[in-house]
């Protein structure tokens, strides 16, 4: 069966993504050609092309346009226990995983440029850097964090043990990109399907994980806010990988994100279907999902489910009301009465569900309050133990404090004696026979103040005498204005 054709609008959307839209047609033609031969002839150009394709594939993944709405069955480990969980249906619009295959090649086709012939070489080159791109199966099954220096040797050892013949043939140059037995796939690259599969781009997962942690820190208050089921996790963090926040995370994206948060970041612990957010520095006890955690999560889930039932019942009541009104307008009395009867039953059921919901919410609040009281008491106990440990330190014993204060007083006395000795020695060095008394200096300062006041008073008296002299020599027949001026001067005196 031939592959489904890719819609024209999908091709235009792909072409509008950056870096596709910002690259010239001649450059795209070079990037879409089979440039794998440049790996040895022109390694700089080869690496530049690989880097461009890495950005391009990231843009395709984040946009959600990598494939159409068809679905393919893939076996995926969910969380920890793959044996107890069925295969998951992965929608090809995942935003953390690249699904590489014929459909991806068709989706990346650009008019006047063609299909990417070097996509196989690009992905194989990306896999060599395990900190950048990892196969989905390897990512979900790895026990060691990707950032651990021992991760890559462990993966290589596991692969060599699993496929010793393949590894041996590659070492002698019989298979691989340049192997003698690989000439067929190199001659007909469109027939090579060895690169088909699912790839995790670590940089995209890191950004999504940062968004999850930020959102959790902003919204988590009570103990129940740290506990999730797999489905509630998908709903709560729906928009962290891009896309519509009203739609839950894709199952594959959720599996990848949860595994990364658990293994690489260490901010969650998982026990079957229960996910618990913890602090990186949390103790072993705090990193354990207890019976209390399970009870709180069960109450939380029951409240959520009952709330969904209430909303559904309310919708049905509104629908019955609408249908009854329509039947009355059409003069279909029996149908209208039937809808009204159904609405009455639904209203009774709604009252019961609301009463149950209120009871559960009250119980949930009480449980969370009790759990919070336990945490508060633990903090009190920890604070008490810390304070006692500090007060029990030998430095805070009464005898040691008294000895320390006495030693400090003695040290101050010695410091003053040293200061006096230095001052006397300085006076001797300058030829000063005796130490100047501070009282004498104070008296000398007062004498200088008195002399200054006397001088100021004498100056004022001299000014008054000059003005009186000027008044005494004024003529008798002086004009009225001059007489008034004289009188003013006298008044001022």
Beta strands, then each sheet from edge to edge (+ up, - down):
strand 1: 71-74
strand 2: 88-91
strand 3: 97-100
strand 4: 133-135
strand 5: 197-201
strand 6: 227-229
strand 7: 268-271
strand 8: 274-277
sheet 1: 1+ 2-
sheet 2: 3+ 5- 4+
sheet 3: 6+ 8- 7+
end
